[in-house]
Amino acid sequence: MHEMSLAEGILQIVEDTAARQGFKRVTEVRLEIGALSGVEVEALSFCMDVVLKGSVADGARVELERLPGQGWCLACGETVEIQALYDACPKCGGYQVQATGGTEMRVKDLLVE
């Protein structure tokens, strides 16, 4: 389950930011997770609950925003929405679709006290 290591990495970002900017408590952590990132959202949510306990973000609300997958089709030259890597282009049916969005995962922002 790589979501646990992702949650630990997110906690490290939160704690480093708290130390650098001098806030005492995080009340909300907002994440953006691409549909093509390979992250299991439910597992990450569970891991975040476990990892945040006893930290500066203990009890913080975790908001997970899903970003759609996007790709550029080499065959028809269109940017299209895709549900999975290696999907066919929904416009022309070609399989030469290069992912251009939805592969990322990032901490979007924090609400702090």
N, C-alpha and C positions, 0 to 999 in steps of 0.2 A: 504494500500500500504506500505509494509514493506521496499521497496526499498528506501524510503525517509530516514528512520532511518539508513539504511545501508550507504547511501550517507553521512549523518551527521557523522557517525562513521569513514568513510574514511577521511572526512575533519579533524576530530580530530587527526587522525594519522598523516596527512600531517602537520597540525599546530604544533603538539608536536615535530615532527621531525625537522621542521624549527627552532623552539625555541632552541632545543637541539644542533643542528649543525650550527646554525647561518646564514642560507641563507635567502635572502630577497624575492625571487620570485621563484615559481614553474612554469615551462613552459609545463611540461607533467607529467601526472599521468598514470602509466600503471598498470592495474589490471588483475589478472587471475581469471576466473570464471568457475567453473566446470559445466558440462552439467547436473549433478544431484543435484546441489546446491539449486534449487528452486528459483533462482534469475531470474527475468524477465529483460533481458539485455536492451531492449529498454526503459523500465521504469527507470532502474537505470541510464542510459545515460541521460535521461531527468532530473532526480533528481540531478545528478552531476552538470549539467549546472546551475541549480537554486541555489544549496548549495554553489558552489564555488564563486559566485558573492560576491565581497567585501572582499575576503579573500586573503591570500598569493598566492593562486592558481587561482585568477581571470583571466579568459581568457585562462587558461591552456588547452591543448589538452588532452582528456581522451581516452586512448586506452584500449579496452576491449578484452582480449584474451580468447577465449573459450577453455576449456580443455575437452577432451572426457570422457565419463563415462566408468569406468572399474569395473569388478566384477570377483570374483573367484567362479567358479561353484563347489559345493560340490559333485555333482553327477559324473562329468567327470574329476574333478581336474584340469581344465584349467582356465587360466585368459583370459577373453573375454571382448570385447567392448560391452557396453549396452547403450541404448538410454534413458531409464527411470528406476527408481527404480522398482523392482519387475518384470522386463522383464524376459522372458524365456531365457535360455542359447542358443545362436545362433548355438552352435555346437551339443548339445545333446537334446535340447528342455526342459530340466529340469528347475524347478522353484526355486531350492535351490541355488540362486546366491546372494552372499554377496558383497555389494559395497565395492571396495577397492580404488577407485580413481574417481575424478570428482565431489566430494561432497564439495570441498573447494572453498573459495573465499578469495583472499588476495591481498594486495598492493604489486605488484612485485618490482617496483622501481619508482623513481622520477627523472625527469630532472630538474635541478635548475640553478639559476644564483646567 
